[in-house]
Amino acid sequence: QEQIVESGGGLVLPGGSLRLSCAASVSGFNMYDMKWYRHGPGKQRELVAMITSRGATNYLESVKGRFIISRDNAKNAGYLQMNNLTPEDTAVYYCNVNRYGVLARDYWGQGTQVTVAS
């Protein structure tokens, strides 16, 4: 059964770093796009970063230069390296993998909490 599991969240000081991981138990992971969303307190969910099946990346403007999304298709895994974190990055972070077309699929993880505070 397909499953998405995030890990790596936690409490970090402003200016600190965290690396989130996304383990995707899906067949043909290399054909999926992968996205990281976040949902902060009192905010709407927003797309933070994405990496396509071909490796193209895109980022939310406010995280450009601080966050790096990557994937390892051999491990069915994706990552979000987050540097120079600020309290505004506090949110639950969700991994989403999806593919389009006749074999369209869309899977979500349960989320991992990231709290940036002193």
Salt bridges, closest charged atoms under 4 A:
GLU46 OE2 - ARG38 NE 2.71
GLU61 OE1 - LYS64 NZ 3.07
ASP89 OD1 - ARG38 NH1 2.92
ASP89 OD2 - ARG66 NH1 2.76
